[in-house]
Amino acid sequence: MNIFNWIGDFESIIATLTAITVVLGAVFQLIALIKRLLNYLKRTKFIKGILLSDKPLSISFSVSKNTKADSMFFRYDMVTMGAVISMKKIIGFCNEINKDTSLFTESDQVNFDEIHIGGPSSNIRVNNLMKRFENKFFLDTPKKNESNYRKRKLGLYFLNFTETSQRFSFGDDKQHKFEIDEEFLDCAIFIRICEGRSQHIIFGAYGWGTSQAIEFFTIHTKTLYNFAKEKGRLNESYFFVVPIHRVDDDFRFDKLYDLTDTMFTKAIKGN
């Protein structure tokens, strides 16, 4: 074999290897695309399984603790930054399945699905909705906060003012208790009410707890979906609680607790 033949064979081998590399690259890209598509379809399944219907979604959210009682709802200059970030996450969450969203205004009466960010002490719509759990839902908070709560002129049916204890309690006998504090312990609460449409309530005791509840709802949707499925509540109302721990600026979620049977007198089917 002369040098020219050897060079020709070498070039042929290089061309073959190049072609194989191109084909393998295309195959790997196709596999990656298929994986992304499957993940998207699964993600879509989980989101739809939690939101339940394709109806448009109206969003309400908390306002600042300094808001005056006569302008409690939707003075945009008084909306907290945490509420705006949470709202943005929820809108992005709904955009993944092309679900239309809108914001509540004070006088809105809607027939769409609803999602409410923030608890009964800061969101007037949540305060009204949570009255169905009166005598079953309690928040112990320091007595020093009492005057601040009373300025808001919202229903205080769920509050117990104490000297030291801070906790959520659930049930007629307060049999389910979760300790909280302003810095390290909170609970993410997820409520879905199904009565011809879906009404979602998401909150924690404090602002950072609510932010993490939204994070869990939008990022760990698969976990929430699988838990609802495990408990037989995919198409029903539910009342779930997950404790949150803040350690070195890292947020850790404890296991999910299903308090639906405790909080609802009977299971309510969805659409």
matplotlib code that plots the C-alpha trace (Angstrom):
import matplotlib.pyplot as plt

x = [0.0, 1.5, 1.2, -1.6, -3.8, -3.2, -4.1, -7.3, -8.3, -7.6, -9.8, -12.5, -12.4, -12.5, -15.5, -17.2, -16.5, -17.8, -21.0, -21.5, -20.9, -23.5, -26.0, -25.3, -25.7, -29.0, -30.1, -29.1, -30.9, -34.0, -33.9, -33.5, -36.4, -38.6, -37.6, -38.6, -41.9, -42.7, -41.7, -43.9, -46.9, -46.4, -46.0, -49.2, -51.0, -50.0, -51.0, -54.4, -54.9, -54.5, -56.4, -59.1, -60.8, -59.9, -61.9, -60.1, -58.5, -59.0, -56.3, -56.5, -53.5, -52.5, -52.0, -49.6, -50.2, -50.2, -53.2, -56.0, -59.3, -61.3, -58.9, -58.2, -58.5, -56.6, -54.8, -51.9, -49.5, -50.1, -49.5, -46.5, -43.5, -43.9, -47.5, -46.4, -43.7, -46.2, -48.8, -46.1, -45.3, -49.0, -49.5, -46.4, -47.8, -51.1, -49.4, -47.8, -51.2, -52.5, -55.0, -56.3, -55.8, -57.1, -56.9, -59.8, -60.9, -62.8, -66.2, -65.7, -68.2, -66.8, -67.9, -64.4, -62.0, -60.2, -56.8, -56.2, -52.7, -52.3, -54.2, -57.4, -55.5, -54.3, -56.7, -60.3, -61.6, -59.7, -61.1, -64.6, -63.9, -62.3, -65.4, -66.6, -63.8, -64.8, -64.2, -61.9, -59.1, -57.1, -54.0, -52.3, -50.4, -48.8, -51.1, -48.8, -50.1, -53.8, -54.1, -52.6, -55.0, -58.0, -57.1, -57.8, -61.4, -61.4, -63.1, -60.8, -62.8, -59.6, -57.3, -56.3, -54.1, -51.6, -48.6, -46.1, -47.4, -47.5, -49.1, -51.7, -54.4, -57.0, -60.1, -62.9, -60.7, -57.6, -56.1, -53.7, -51.1, -48.2, -45.7, -44.6, -42.4, -41.5, -38.0, -37.6, -41.0, -44.1, -46.7, -47.8, -51.5, -53.2, -57.0, -59.1, -62.9, -64.9, -68.4, -69.1, -65.7, -62.4, -61.4, -57.7, -56.4, -52.6, -50.9, -48.6, -48.6, -46.0, -45.0, -42.0, -44.3, -46.8, -44.0, -42.7, -46.2, -46.5, -43.0, -44.2, -47.5, -45.8, -42.5, -43.5, -46.8, -46.0, -45.7, -49.0, -50.7, -49.4, -50.4, -54.0, -54.1, -52.8, -55.5, -58.2, -58.8, -57.9, -61.4, -62.4, -61.9, -58.9, -57.1, -53.4, -50.7, -46.9, -44.6, -41.7, -38.3, -35.8, -32.2, -29.3, -31.5, -32.5, -36.2, -37.0, -40.5, -41.7, -44.2, -47.7, -50.6, -54.1, -56.6, -59.5, -61.7, -61.1, -61.9, -64.7, -67.9, -68.0, -65.9, -67.0, -66.6, -65.0, -66.1]
y = [0.0, 3.3, 6.5, 7.9, 4.8, 5.0, 8.7, 7.9, 5.1, 7.4, 10.2, 7.6, 6.5, 10.1, 10.8, 7.7, 8.6, 12.1, 10.8, 8.4, 11.4, 13.5, 10.6, 9.9, 13.6, 13.7, 10.6, 12.1, 15.3, 13.3, 11.4, 14.6, 16.1, 13.0, 13.2, 16.9, 16.1, 13.3, 15.4, 18.2, 15.8, 14.5, 18.0, 19.0, 16.0, 17.0, 20.6, 19.8, 17.2, 19.8, 22.7, 20.2, 22.2, 24.2, 27.2, 30.6, 31.2, 34.4, 35.3, 37.2, 37.9, 39.4, 43.0, 44.8, 44.6, 48.5, 48.6, 50.7, 48.8, 50.9, 50.0, 46.4, 45.0, 46.1, 49.3, 48.2, 50.4, 48.4, 44.9, 43.2, 42.2, 38.6, 38.6, 40.0, 37.3, 34.6, 35.9, 35.8, 32.2, 31.2, 33.0, 31.2, 27.9, 28.4, 29.5, 26.0, 24.6, 27.7, 28.4, 32.0, 34.0, 37.3, 39.3, 39.9, 43.4, 44.3, 44.1, 41.1, 38.3, 35.5, 32.1, 31.0, 28.9, 30.8, 30.7, 32.8, 33.6, 34.5, 33.6, 34.9, 37.6, 39.4, 38.3, 39.3, 36.6, 33.9, 35.3, 34.8, 31.4, 30.1, 30.8, 27.3, 26.0, 28.1, 26.2, 23.8, 26.1, 28.1, 30.3, 31.0, 34.2, 36.5, 38.9, 41.8, 41.4, 41.8, 45.5, 45.2, 42.4, 44.4, 47.4, 45.4, 44.8, 41.3, 38.4, 37.2, 34.0, 31.9, 33.7, 32.9, 35.6, 34.0, 35.0, 32.7, 29.9, 30.2, 27.3, 26.2, 23.9, 21.9, 20.0, 20.3, 19.3, 21.0, 17.5, 18.4, 21.0, 22.4, 24.8, 27.9, 30.9, 34.0, 32.8, 29.0, 27.1, 27.5, 25.4, 25.4, 25.0, 23.8, 23.8, 23.0, 23.5, 21.8, 23.1, 23.2, 24.9, 24.8, 27.3, 27.0, 28.6, 28.6, 30.3, 30.0, 31.8, 34.3, 35.9, 33.6, 30.6, 31.7, 32.2, 28.7, 27.3, 28.8, 27.4, 23.9, 24.3, 25.3, 23.3, 20.2, 19.7, 16.1, 15.5, 17.2, 15.3, 11.9, 12.6, 13.6, 10.4, 8.2, 9.6, 9.2, 12.9, 13.6, 14.9, 16.0, 18.9, 18.5, 20.1, 19.4, 20.7, 20.4, 21.8, 24.0, 24.3, 27.1, 26.0, 28.2, 30.0, 26.6, 25.5, 21.9, 20.5, 17.8, 15.1, 16.1, 15.7, 15.0, 16.8, 16.6, 14.4, 16.5, 19.8, 18.9, 17.2, 15.2, 14.8, 17.2, 15.9, 18.1, 18.5]
z = [0.0, -1.1, 0.9, -1.3, -0.8, 3.0, 3.0, 1.0, 3.5, 6.4, 4.9, 4.3, 8.0, 9.1, 6.9, 8.2, 11.9, 11.2, 9.7, 12.7, 15.1, 13.3, 13.4, 17.1, 17.8, 16.1, 17.9, 21.3, 20.5, 19.5, 22.8, 24.8, 22.9, 23.6, 27.3, 27.4, 25.7, 28.1, 31.1, 29.8, 29.3, 32.9, 34.3, 32.4, 33.9, 37.4, 37.0, 35.5, 38.2, 40.9, 39.2, 38.0, 35.2, 32.2, 33.4, 33.6, 37.0, 39.1, 41.6, 44.8, 47.1, 50.5, 51.1, 53.4, 57.2, 57.1, 54.8, 56.1, 56.8, 54.3, 51.4, 52.3, 48.9, 45.8, 46.4, 44.3, 46.1, 49.2, 47.8, 49.3, 47.2, 48.4, 47.1, 43.7, 43.4, 44.4, 41.9, 39.1, 40.0, 39.8, 36.5, 35.1, 36.5, 34.7, 31.5, 31.3, 30.4, 28.6, 31.4, 31.3, 34.5, 35.8, 39.0, 41.4, 42.1, 45.2, 43.7, 41.4, 41.5, 39.3, 38.2, 37.2, 39.3, 42.0, 43.7, 46.8, 48.1, 51.7, 54.9, 56.5, 58.4, 55.2, 52.4, 52.7, 50.4, 52.3, 55.5, 54.2, 52.7, 55.8, 57.9, 56.9, 59.1, 62.1, 65.3, 63.4, 62.4, 64.9, 64.9, 68.3, 68.1, 70.7, 72.5, 71.5, 67.9, 68.9, 68.3, 64.8, 63.9, 65.1, 63.0, 59.9, 60.8, 59.4, 61.1, 64.0, 64.5, 64.0, 66.3, 69.9, 71.6, 73.9, 76.0, 74.3, 72.1, 68.4, 66.5, 64.0, 65.5, 63.4, 64.4, 66.8, 69.7, 68.2, 67.9, 65.2, 66.3, 64.4, 66.1, 64.2, 64.8, 62.8, 61.7, 61.6, 61.6, 59.5, 57.7, 54.1, 53.9, 50.7, 50.6, 47.6, 47.7, 45.0, 44.6, 40.8, 40.4, 42.1, 44.8, 46.0, 49.2, 49.8, 52.8, 55.7, 59.1, 58.0, 54.7, 54.1, 54.9, 52.3, 49.7, 50.4, 50.1, 46.6, 45.8, 46.9, 44.9, 41.7, 41.8, 43.7, 42.0, 41.3, 45.1, 45.8, 42.9, 44.0, 47.6, 46.6, 44.5, 47.3, 49.6, 47.0, 46.7, 43.0, 42.3, 45.7, 48.1, 50.3, 53.2, 53.3, 55.6, 55.3, 58.0, 56.7, 58.4, 57.7, 58.3, 57.2, 54.7, 53.2, 53.3, 54.1, 53.8, 56.2, 55.2, 54.0, 56.4, 55.1, 57.4, 54.9, 57.0, 60.0, 58.4, 55.9, 57.2, 54.0, 50.8, 48.1, 44.6, 41.9, 38.3]

ax = plt.figure().add_subplot(projection="3d")
ax.plot(x, y, z, "-o")
ax.set_aspect("equal")
plt.show()
